[in-house]
Amino acid sequence: MAINLKNYTSVVPADQSILNIERLLVQAGASHIMKEYQPFDGVVEAISFKVVVNKEPLSYRLPANVEAVVKLFIKSKRASNPTEAQQKTIKAQAVRTAWKNIHEWVHLQLTMIELGQVEMTQVFLPYMLLSPTQTVFDKFKESNFKALN
């Protein structure tokens, strides 16, 4: 495993990390929080929340790309064809790792906001929802980042 990969051995249940994220968001002024689940397996794939900024309600979506973490774990273990039991173990660890890292990232971003180093919209802008399914980042990526030119 890469030495700089944070929380790759986390034992904190994903539900606890998600609850901690929700608490932080509420303390930061979130008025709505919603969890999105992967169909049929009960794994949370994203947290959406709403915060009022300058009297304007803004919605954000923080996804946990668990499948990317699974792929990295399989690659790093050089297990190109893991057994079903290994796949379950790897996915469970990937879920814990993904959500623990998101929790730490959110905590750090909210700390920087509280310290006045950044603004809410500045750090969460890529995750701001433009429609129910599209974030600012998605929109830029879809245009091959041409809007930045």
TAQUI-V620855 format. One record per pair of residues at least 6 apart in sequence whose ideal C-beta (glycine too) atoms are under 7 Angstrom apart, sorted by the first residue. I is the first residue (numbers start at 0). J is the second residue. Records with the same first field share a line. If there is no record, write none. Layout:
I->J / J
This chain:
0->7 / 75
1->75
5->100
6->96 / 99 / 100
7->96
9->95 / 96 / 99
11->95 / 99
12->95
13->43 / 94 / 95 / 98
16->98 / 99 / 102
17->34 / 43 / 46 / 98
19->102
20->46 / 101 / 102 / 105
21->32
23->105 / 106 / 109
24->32 / 48
27->50 / 109
28->50 / 51
29->48 / 49 / 50
30->49 / 50 / 51
31->48 / 49
32->46 / 48
33->47
34->43 / 46
35->43 / 44 / 45 / 47
36->42 / 43 / 44
37->44
42->65 / 94
43->63
44->62 / 63
45->60 / 61 / 62 / 63
46->61
47->58 / 59 / 60
48->59
49->56 / 57 / 58
50->57 / 119
52->119 / 120
57->120 / 127
58->128
59->123 / 126 / 127 / 128
60->126 / 128 / 134
61->101 / 126
63->97 / 98 / 101
64->97
65->93 / 94 / 97
68->93 / 96 / 97
69->89 / 90 / 93
72->89 / 92 / 93
73->81 / 89
78->85
81->89
108->122
111->117 / 122
112->118 / 119 / 122
124->135
125->134 / 135 / 136
126->134
127->134 / 135
128->134
129->135 / 138
139->146 / 147
